[in-house]
Each structure stands twice: as C-alpha cells, then as structure tokens.
Amino acid sequence: MQNGSIEAEINARVERLETLNRAYRAGQPEVSDLVYDNLVEELRKLAPEHPFLQHVEVEVFSERRKVRHPRPMLSTEKAYDLAALKRWIDRVRKAASEIGDEEVRYRMTPKLDGLAGRDDGMVLATRGNGRIGYDVSFAFERGVRAIGGRGLGLGEIVIARTPFEEHFSEHFDHPRNMAVGIIAADQVNPHAQRALDMGIVHFVPYAQMEAWEGTGEELLDRVEAVVGELRTSVDYMLD
C-alpha cells in the first residue's frame, strides 16, 4: 500500500471512530463494544502513535457548570491477550522500580459500562475531557442512589441489569442510554423516572466494588478465572 493510500486509510478509520464515539457518548451507540474495540485495534496496527489512541473520550454536558478534577481521569488501556497484559505489567514494574517501589500489587475490578464520574461528597462531576468535567450533583436529587454513601471518589452511574432487562429493554437499547438520558435531559421521561423510583439507578464507586488483589505473576496465572469471577460479582452491564 502506497504512503498516500495508507494515510487515507488511517484518516478514514479515525473519522469512523470519531463518529461512533460521538454516538456512544450521546447514549445512541451504533455498533457493539466489541466491534468498536476491533476498529481501534485495526487503527493501532496502522498507526500505533496516532493522537486518537492517546486522547480521553470526551463527554459533554454543556449546560452544566464545569469542574476541574484534582487528578486527571484517564481512559482505560485495554489488553486483549496475555502478551499485551504482560507488557503492561512489565511497564508498571519498571516504572515502580524507578521510584524505588519493588513491591507492586494489582487491584482488579469489573469494568462497568456506565457514565464515569467523581463524587467528592459535595459535587458529583462527570469525567468530561479527563481534566475538566461537569457538575451533575443534581443526579442524587433526581433519585440516583450513591452505593456505599457519598464522597467515595471515582465510579460510574449505571442501571441494575436484571430489572432493566425485565422492565425497560423495550424502551432503551442499552442501560447506558438510560443513564446518559437521566443526566443529560432537562426533564426525565416517564420510563426513566420509573427506574429512579424503583431505586435501580446507581452511582457505584470503584472502591465499593468486588475486587481481586495480587501480584503481577498471580494475575497472569489466574487472569481468566479472576475475570470470570468478577463478571458474575455485579448485576450491571460490563464494558
């Protein structure tokens, strides 16, 4: 493939990913998470250093007050096989060694498919661009339940999966769509209001979630079993 053709292919893939990303962030995903992730990996093979692969996916609630995060809320780096996971563990081990920390332990939780945010006890802010988010504290007044209480840091706004499938799947394509709508809408629609009244719309702090902890070697040895255990530990959609 000629250089011009490669560049055109890269640009086309980035444009497609940006379109899909906007739809996903608006609560109207056009493809499954697996299809999107595969497209990202195809771009990574063509242009591993492309800026698209480095940025945080922005969530915009332009009518809300902006809030600066005390620490950046970064995107999750994904690994699809043991080799990629091992490379990541090796990078972490090397970085820890450079600062004199030889005892690295890893904490693994389920990856919720919701609307990411940070609750400091006073303000619930969306991730936004990773550095500046939007104040959506009103979510608790609308009926979003803070699992474990307020002020527990990073987490996600999600809908409990079982009641969603039983009562709301005919009205919404995905629980995340409902969660985004509850936060983005000036007025909550009747179906979303029913979900709020049922108490199934939650802000789940990562600190409150079922977690596995261990060394890098233990993680590599048991990753499939650990993933299986964690997937069944929550009643939420996972990303």
MOMO-V96946 format. One record per pair of residues at least 6 apart in sequence whose ideal C-beta (glycine too) atoms are under 7 Angstrom apart, sorted by the first residue. I is the first residue (numbers start at 1). J is the second residue. Records with the same first field share a line. If there is no record, write none. Layout:
I->J + J
This chain:
6->46
9->46
10->43 + 46 + 47 + 50
13->39 + 42 + 43
14->43 + 50 + 52
16->39
17->39 + 40 + 43 + 52
20->30 + 31 + 36
21->57
23->29 + 30
25->57 + 59
27->176 + 177 + 180 + 181
28->177
29->174
33->239
37->78
41->80
43->50 + 52 + 53
44->53
56->74 + 75 + 129 + 130
57->75
58->128 + 129
59->126 + 127 + 128
61->126 + 134 + 136 + 183 + 184
64->134 + 135 + 136
65->134 + 135
66->132 + 134
67->123 + 125 + 132 + 133 + 134 + 135
68->131 + 132
69->118 + 125 + 131 + 133
72->130 + 131
73->116 + 118 + 127 + 130 + 154
74->130
76->111
77->88
79->85 + 88
82->220 + 223
85->220 + 223
86->220
89->216 + 219 + 220
92->104
93->104 + 216
96->104
104->216
105->213 + 214 + 215
106->213 + 214 + 216 + 219
107->211 + 213
108->211 + 212 + 219 + 226 + 230
109->206 + 209 + 210 + 211 + 230
110->209 + 230 + 231 + 233 + 234 + 238
111->238 + 239
112->156 + 158 + 204 + 236 + 238 + 239
113->176 + 237 + 238 + 239
114->156 + 157 + 158 + 176 + 179
115->126 + 156 + 157 + 179 + 180 + 183
116->126 + 127 + 156
117->124 + 125 + 126 + 127 + 136 + 155 + 156 + 157 + 203
118->125 + 153 + 154
119->146 + 150 + 151 + 152 + 153 + 155 + 203 + 205
120->151
121->150 + 151
123->135 + 137
124->136 + 137 + 139 + 140 + 203
125->133 + 134 + 135 + 136
126->133 + 134 + 136
127->133
128->134
136->183
139->157 + 183
140->146
142->182 + 188 + 196
143->196 + 197 + 201
144->157 + 201 + 202 + 203
145->199 + 201 + 202
146->203
147->202 + 203 + 204 + 205 + 208
148->205 + 208
152->205 + 207 + 208
153->205 + 207
154->205 + 206
155->203 + 204 + 205 + 206
156->204
157->179 + 183 + 203
158->175 + 179 + 202 + 204 + 236
159->175 + 178 + 179 + 195 + 200 + 201
160->200 + 202 + 235 + 236
161->175 + 235 + 236 + 237
162->235
163->198 + 200
164->175
168->178 + 191 + 195
171->191
172->178
175->237
176->237
178->192 + 195
179->201
181->192
182->188 + 192 + 196 + 201
188->196
195->201
209->234
210->230 + 233 + 234
212->226 + 230
231->238
